[in-house]
Amino acid sequence: MSAIYSSGIEPDPQSARDVLAFVLCPVTVFAPAGSEEERAAIAEMLSPAKEEAIRKWMEADFLRTAN
């Protein structure tokens, strides 16, 4: 699958700030002029990525605090 969106920004998956910025980013950022249907489709695509970002951060945080 090819990327739908690309940016020069490289968020740090171990940074709580970067993860929160992505997770809390509203769908309208990705489709500012999109229809309600388009925004719903983007939200559906982003949901697993947001869940994965949280999971990765929690795993990294657990490893940091365990060591």
ChimeraX commands (.cxc) that place a marker at each C-alpha (Angstrom):
marker #1 position 0.00,0.00,0.00 radius 0.5
marker #1 position 1.41,3.39,-0.89 radius 0.5
marker #1 position 1.33,6.42,1.35 radius 0.5
marker #1 position -1.69,8.66,1.02 radius 0.5
marker #1 position -0.01,11.57,2.73 radius 0.5
marker #1 position 3.63,12.40,3.22 radius 0.5
marker #1 position 5.38,15.11,5.15 radius 0.5
marker #1 position 8.89,16.08,6.13 radius 0.5
marker #1 position 7.88,15.76,9.77 radius 0.5
marker #1 position 9.21,12.66,11.50 radius 0.5
marker #1 position 7.28,12.18,14.76 radius 0.5
marker #1 position 9.11,10.35,17.51 radius 0.5
marker #1 position 7.04,7.29,18.50 radius 0.5
marker #1 position 8.63,7.38,21.97 radius 0.5
marker #1 position 7.63,11.00,22.59 radius 0.5
marker #1 position 4.34,11.39,24.46 radius 0.5
marker #1 position 3.97,14.85,22.93 radius 0.5
marker #1 position 4.37,13.59,19.36 radius 0.5
marker #1 position 1.99,10.67,19.93 radius 0.5
marker #1 position -0.62,12.90,21.55 radius 0.5
marker #1 position -0.31,15.46,18.75 radius 0.5
marker #1 position -1.08,12.74,16.21 radius 0.5
marker #1 position -3.82,11.05,18.21 radius 0.5
marker #1 position -5.61,14.30,19.04 radius 0.5
marker #1 position -5.20,15.76,15.54 radius 0.5
marker #1 position -8.68,16.31,14.09 radius 0.5
marker #1 position -9.67,14.64,10.83 radius 0.5
marker #1 position -10.25,18.06,9.26 radius 0.5
marker #1 position -6.47,18.55,9.18 radius 0.5
marker #1 position -6.23,15.72,6.66 radius 0.5
marker #1 position -9.29,16.77,4.63 radius 0.5
marker #1 position -10.01,20.45,5.31 radius 0.5
marker #1 position -12.40,20.81,2.36 radius 0.5
marker #1 position -13.65,17.24,2.34 radius 0.5
marker #1 position -17.23,16.15,2.54 radius 0.5
marker #1 position -18.60,14.45,5.64 radius 0.5
marker #1 position -18.32,11.12,3.84 radius 0.5
marker #1 position -14.64,11.77,3.00 radius 0.5
marker #1 position -13.89,12.75,6.60 radius 0.5
marker #1 position -15.56,9.58,7.87 radius 0.5
marker #1 position -13.44,7.47,5.51 radius 0.5
marker #1 position -10.25,9.22,6.64 radius 0.5
marker #1 position -11.19,8.79,10.30 radius 0.5
marker #1 position -11.71,5.08,9.65 radius 0.5
marker #1 position -8.27,4.81,8.03 radius 0.5
marker #1 position -6.55,6.82,10.77 radius 0.5
marker #1 position -8.09,4.96,13.69 radius 0.5
marker #1 position -5.81,1.89,13.46 radius 0.5
marker #1 position -2.75,4.12,12.99 radius 0.5
marker #1 position -3.65,6.11,16.08 radius 0.5
marker #1 position -4.22,2.94,18.10 radius 0.5
marker #1 position -0.84,1.61,16.92 radius 0.5
marker #1 position 0.91,4.87,17.88 radius 0.5
marker #1 position -0.53,4.61,21.40 radius 0.5
marker #1 position 0.40,0.93,21.68 radius 0.5
marker #1 position 3.99,1.56,20.55 radius 0.5
marker #1 position 4.38,4.48,22.94 radius 0.5
marker #1 position 3.02,2.43,25.85 radius 0.5
marker #1 position 5.41,-0.42,25.08 radius 0.5
marker #1 position 8.37,1.94,24.86 radius 0.5
marker #1 position 7.33,3.68,28.08 radius 0.5
marker #1 position 7.02,0.32,29.85 radius 0.5
marker #1 position 10.51,-0.67,28.71 radius 0.5
marker #1 position 11.96,2.69,29.82 radius 0.5
marker #1 position 10.43,2.43,33.29 radius 0.5
marker #1 position 11.22,-1.29,33.68 radius 0.5
marker #1 position 14.93,-0.76,33.13 radius 0.5
marker link #1:1,2 radius 0.2
marker link #1:2,3 radius 0.2
marker link #1:3,4 radius 0.2
marker link #1:4,5 radius 0.2
marker link #1:5,6 radius 0.2
marker link #1:6,7 radius 0.2
marker link #1:7,8 radius 0.2
marker link #1:8,9 radius 0.2
marker link #1:9,10 radius 0.2
marker link #1:10,11 radius 0.2
marker link #1:11,12 radius 0.2
marker link #1:12,13 radius 0.2
marker link #1:13,14 radius 0.2
marker link #1:14,15 radius 0.2
marker link #1:15,16 radius 0.2
marker link #1:16,17 radius 0.2
marker link #1:17,18 radius 0.2
marker link #1:18,19 radius 0.2
marker link #1:19,20 radius 0.2
marker link #1:20,21 radius 0.2
marker link #1:21,22 radius 0.2
marker link #1:22,23 radius 0.2
marker link #1:23,24 radius 0.2
marker link #1:24,25 radius 0.2
marker link #1:25,26 radius 0.2
marker link #1:26,27 radius 0.2
marker link #1:27,28 radius 0.2
marker link #1:28,29 radius 0.2
marker link #1:29,30 radius 0.2
marker link #1:30,31 radius 0.2
marker link #1:31,32 radius 0.2
marker link #1:32,33 radius 0.2
marker link #1:33,34 radius 0.2
marker link #1:34,35 radius 0.2
marker link #1:35,36 radius 0.2
marker link #1:36,37 radius 0.2
marker link #1:37,38 radius 0.2
marker link #1:38,39 radius 0.2
marker link #1:39,40 radius 0.2
marker link #1:40,41 radius 0.2
marker link #1:41,42 radius 0.2
marker link #1:42,43 radius 0.2
marker link #1:43,44 radius 0.2
marker link #1:44,45 radius 0.2
marker link #1:45,46 radius 0.2
marker link #1:46,47 radius 0.2
marker link #1:47,48 radius 0.2
marker link #1:48,49 radius 0.2
marker link #1:49,50 radius 0.2
marker link #1:50,51 radius 0.2
marker link #1:51,52 radius 0.2
marker link #1:52,53 radius 0.2
marker link #1:53,54 radius 0.2
marker link #1:54,55 radius 0.2
marker link #1:55,56 radius 0.2
marker link #1:56,57 radius 0.2
marker link #1:57,58 radius 0.2
marker link #1:58,59 radius 0.2
marker link #1:59,60 radius 0.2
marker link #1:60,61 radius 0.2
marker link #1:61,62 radius 0.2
marker link #1:62,63 radius 0.2
marker link #1:63,64 radius 0.2
marker link #1:64,65 radius 0.2
marker link #1:65,66 radius 0.2
marker link #1:66,67 radius 0.2
view
